[in-house]
Amino acid sequence: MAKKTSLINHSQEELTKLAGTKREELRALRFSLAGSKNRNVKLGRSLRKEIARALTQLSSIKLGTSNK
């Protein structure tokens, strides 16, 4: 979902909320992996990348730089 082009138009509040929900999904995934309930192990990597993309865009907004 979170490609750079789709995150550019979001506000700070939306990016913060997105990062929070992805962190919660990652936490739930880690617990389900410990209990062997989930077989999609690559999902953790993609969640971490989405969190990083959201935080990078949020940092860019706060610094006032444009990463287009």
Buried (B, 14 or more C-beta within 10 A) or exposed (E): EBEEEEBEEBEEEEBBEBBEEBBEBBEEBEEBBEEEEBEEEEBBEBBEEBBEBBBBBBEBBEEEEEEE
